[in-house]
Amino acid sequence: MKYLSIILIVFGAFINAQQVNKTDANKISDTLKVDSGEKDSLEIYKPTINDYLVKKRFSEKKVFDTIFAIEKSYIFTQYNKKDNFGKIQYANVGSGFQDLVYKMNAEQNLSLLPTNKSFYILGENDINYYDVKTPTTTFFYNNSMKNGGQLKTTYTQNVGKNFNFAIEYMGLRSQGLYRNSLSSSNNTVFSAHYVSKNNKYEAYAHYIHQNVNNQENGGVLDLEGVFLSGDSRFNNRQNIETNLSGAESRYGYRRYYFSQEFSPFDPAKYPFKLRHTIFHQGNKYYFSETASNPVFFNSESIDEFPLTNKKFSNNLSNTFSLVWDNEKFKLDAGFRHQAIDFGNKNAFPALNIPGYFKEQRFGAVGNLQIKLLDKIQLRSFLEFSKGSEFGNYIRTTNELAYEPVKDYLVEGRLNFQSAYPSFNYLVNSSHYINYNYYLDNPNNETITQIGGTLKLAKWFDSQVFADYYRIDNYTYFDSSAKPQQSSSSVNISQIGGEATVKYGKFNLNGRVLFQKVLSNQDLLPVPDFIGRVNVFYQAPAFKKAATVQTGIKVYYFTKFASREYSPLLNEYVLPGTNPYSIGGRPIADVYFNMKVKRMFFYLEGQHINQTFMQNRSFAAPDYPIYDFRLNIGIVWYLFH
């Protein structure tokens, strides 16, 4: 955090030194003219919110969203800045989640990314690029679970009209209420965007450095006799003994990214471009202990074997594409080469555990976007590659959207993926003999998704959606924490919806999802129902100088026999012969939110029902969720 303070002080001084040029030289269409220059020939322009834009790599520019919508409260109060509907959080901020809803995660393809380290990782298409009239800073702050906090701040500015850079830092430290549960994570992002004056050349670049570090306590040692006993001595969670001490998991994620486009002809007449994209991504995962714990891991320990597991993967990717880019029709298609390696340090030859995999992959990638009559939009993506070590890879996503009437939207989707299992399933070396494995020559896990969404913006601002998944060669960890592949398909159906009902200044927002594993239910235990209801009041306050939201929200999922969490692998494994069921208990939060100009305040009493009833809610067997806590959040947009 001391480095963050230095950065903020430097940029604060830099901001104060800025002389914002508000002359006609940098005028854009949405800027307001406040002085016509009749007296001294100097025209003065005042920026508006429309002068502050943000975009992802292949998306349209959008204005900074400073609207005080209730959906923001689901995002700004979370450490990963996402709506975590369909997940259940562990007792400490930054300790991860268990997914309650099945979904694909493309970031795990051809890379090393343990499931419980994936919830804050930013992929190449998650990085923001900006275009701002004046220097801009954003702050996101949340308190933590005892001794610490989380701060995410972004500084961005344009240098002239054609170049923008941004620096983002997130730091999290949270000790946690239970023993040995410290979370200490951070990320740094540098991004830049350049467009030449004649619009013939454009470039994007970013560097990201992320660390996700956690103490692993193995959960509560004695659930029935201590945690669920109701004994007041254990209201102080530090008095509860946990299964592990001296255990830590660390995940590091690095990426260098550069993409450039060149238009050989006049882009206004011939929107044809040549594109080159290169990036290098490196992932590292470590699990270490200060002493062996054979009883908890139910395994003998190998003498003189290191107490640290180490894995890594690297991907150097080069793509050359031809691009046709206009408003109604966008198409790019190109050739991709990847140099991928995966390492398992401390490999144990006596158990035939390999230590290193390497290959050169060749393939193709393409994107297609079509807009017809401002009512129909098609978006398609396709990637194919072939290698000698990790087999063939194909992934395609296809979405068709149709708006027959304004604010009424029908979307259909068809997605397909055939990929080698995530690298964490392939091999592992450990001083625990039972945690050494090698998944030799696995089949591709093949996923087919068919679904659709119906959005009715003027009818209770509602939407309904449905998805069907078929998974062949489903890859999972069995009850012995060994990777396996199913010989028959896993089929999943999901249907749900969301709506907001308003009556005066009172509002009701609800979201539900019904989910059913239709075959091989024992391989993927998930709840059949997940729901959230939010009743709130929103109105101007303090003589309309502010807007307030206050209400109560309740989160619920049905009881199910949960998978167990493996702290050594940071993955979820199937339960043994006596599975432990979690869920079936509501989790209620009361809150008061306020917006003053472009500053947002969030005050949440999380898990309020724990103040009058015992905490019997779990994120995974042996891992309780958080007790009642005050979650304080502040969001501040500064347009200098």
Disulfide bonds with the S-S distance in Angstrom:
none
